[in-house]
Amino acid sequence: AWRKHSAQGFTTKEQFEDEAVRHIETTLARSLFNCDELAAYSGTALAFRDRLVIEWNRTQQRQSFADQKRVYYLSLEFLMGRAMDNAMLNVGMKDAARAGLNELGFNMEDVISQEHDAALGNGGLGRLAACFLDSMATMNFPAWGYGLRYRYGIFKQEIVDGFQVEVPDYWLDFNPWEFPRHDVTVDIQFYGYVSRKTDENGKSVAVWEGGEIVDAVAFDVPIPGYGTPTTNNLRLWSSQASKGEFDFQKFNSGNYEGSVADQQRAETISAVLYPNENFETGKELRLKQQYFWCAASLFDIVRRFKKGKKAWSTFPENVAIQLNDTHPTLAIVELQRILVDLEGLGWDEAWNIVINTFGYTNHTVMPEALEKWSVPLMQNLLPRHLQIVYEVNARFLQMVEKKFPKDRDLLTRVSIIEETQPKMVRMAHLATIGSHKVNGVAELHSDLIRTTIFKDFVTIYGPDKFTNVTNGITPRRWLHQANPRLSELIASKLGGYDFLTDLTKLNKLETFLDDKAFKKEWQEIKYANKVRLAQYIQKTTGVSVNPKALFDIQVKRIHEYKRQQLNILGVIHRYLTIKAMSPEERKKLAPRVSIFGGKAAPGYWMAKTIIHLVCAVGEVVNKDKDVGDLLKVVYVEDYNVSKAEILTPASDISEHISTAGTEASGTSNMKFVLNGGLVIGTCDGANIEITREIGDSNIFLFGNLAEDVEDLRHAHHYGSFQLDPDLAKVFSAIKSGTFGDAGRFAALCDSITDHGDYYLVSDDFASYIQTHGLIDEAFKDQDAWLEKCITSVSRMGFFSSDRCIDQYAEEIWNAEPLPPDGGA
Ligand code: 26W
């Protein structure tokens, strides 16, 4: 109904065509006679963009006038994927556009796939931020995202002769979804020195001078909500040489190249997304990125607050800032600096404001992923911030010493500064001390952080500071957009699309478990999705897979803790088993397609070795006449958001098999189940809550529990390590050269047999193989299988990111929605 109020833009197929053609001919200056799919995409995108912009402006105006708390989500990553399909569904004119494009001679799906993914993220953490933006807009929260406008997103992955090759992802040549705001520019300072001066009241103040200035230029991206005109803003900062700083002296003295080099150095800050996930390298440029983005965002937020002319003490009632992991922790220090050094507040008054403003979300317990910055590095780049960190630490330790006198070990353990050589700043400690709430992202993970990395902080602050908000996913993208036929079928049964904004409504589906026609259509949709994936695999890899086979998918970043190696070693075991079978036995086996996808960090050799093993196994298995359709092994190149939209609806089983206690949550597990696939998984992350919701007869759990991992690892080192006998056979096959030069896989095999099997591959192998046997059996009874799938989908309501946002708003932000037209 709200759309009636917005007169602008198109409302019919004909008007859409007019608008798209006008953009193609004028905005793009192209003739309709040589209009290709890219031009059709561009015209369509611009037509929809016009409609978004109207509501975007209105929303921003409404939020400015409303005297209401705003939420800011600070994330170094936003893994948005494509924007146009999402915009069409939210604006609600996709059918008109489809018809219009058809008349112009184009197919909607082909036009949509012209768009380049916005891939400003590595994986789970970045995609979570994107889902949260969607939910916050849909639920009418006055909420902005703040991030960096990387010129290069996550690299494109090519598989060349079975090895990963990284290619730069230059994605900005045509991006209609961003609006440069050259008028919104912030000066960001680096390096220099700190001196103390006396102000007009005789008070001593710190002054940070010298060093260099880089400009932060805002680029805004509209974030439309679904079923609401609310259109929020994602502000991404781009680095530019400071106009005021352009070195005219160098220029005038004929050193033109020198001044251009300075310019390029400034632009380097936002040039590239660091491609590591769960691995911290401590590079200066990364710290520069973090400060650049935090300082620009804080300046923007404070400027907006100051327009309201309210007392500083009300800052936390007007502003909530959520830190997506420790990457934006410098924002805490920066706000303290602004309040004390620039606004003249007293230390305690300022620090109170800071604590009540920030919330910190932790996404990992793995020690190698916890951020630490060397003190000398920070001293050089951010001298004033380091002083503030030391002051925060001194006061915190004083408080601890008072509460727990004479516990020197406790002080050493909780100090922000690690007393190593060189000294290090522990960002997770700083984030915890500077926030009023710390949350994990699934129940097990939140329990683990309370008992491991933040144990001492629970002792100090009490348990209430630490909480859980289990992750979720947006049903708009991950059901309606990725699986339109399933969404439509569900809507036909539930009497409309209300489930897209209240996912718990799915539970009504269980009443249709006896509805034969419904079940048949459900099965047909799954089959069609598998056919589509099979065609994609055929086209991109040349491998023919049978869509009737069981599709077994593991797609996520390649990491030893996620255990793609367990999966491929299991596949080899299956291959050896098939080879040893008689033709009669083979006839009883359910055909399988094992599909892998995901990127390895460029410097992560073991992860690259895992990719190579998968490809090498595929080379052998896919050509083996004895095996035929019974087993195919496929590596899908360059896994990203838009490929996830093809893969997720096409699984029968997906794998979420991390060593128990290592995967904080996982979110693709939720996406696969919501699309009618079952899961094989360990008792880890959100798998545990998925099991609680859908029932343990609808999931295939296996393996050791988190509580036993430490003892098992200890036993590997101090007991006698017993390699699983079936795994031993797999290793023999690899070592005998079955999959090519065995030397290439030596490090991988040795990590298990000789170096302590840290990720418990051998310990979980038997249980993993046995569970895959159960899956083979269960898949033979297609009726029972289908019932499991439908039951699972009906019970997935909890995993909507809308529920997450409700929880954050209620328990952490204390923020309320701002519905358009006062909620009418
Ligand atoms: C400093 C390098 C670095 C980069 C990224 C360290 C850590 C990260 C992220 C915190 C890693 C990450 O993406 N974690 C994932 O977050 C998801 C969303 O909460 C969870 O679902 C995944 O389980 C978790 O691995």
Boltz pocket constraint, residues with backbone or C-beta under 6 A from the ligand:
constraints:
  - pocket:
      binder: B
      contacts: [[A, 122], [A, 123], [A, 124], [A, 125], [A, 126], [A, 128], [A, 276], [A, 277], [A, 278], [A, 279], [A, 280], [A, 281], [A, 325], [A, 362], [A, 363], [A, 364], [A, 369], [A, 370], [A, 371], [A, 441], [A, 471], [A, 662], [A, 663], [A, 664], [A, 665], [A, 666], [A, 667], [A, 685]]
      max_distance: 6.0
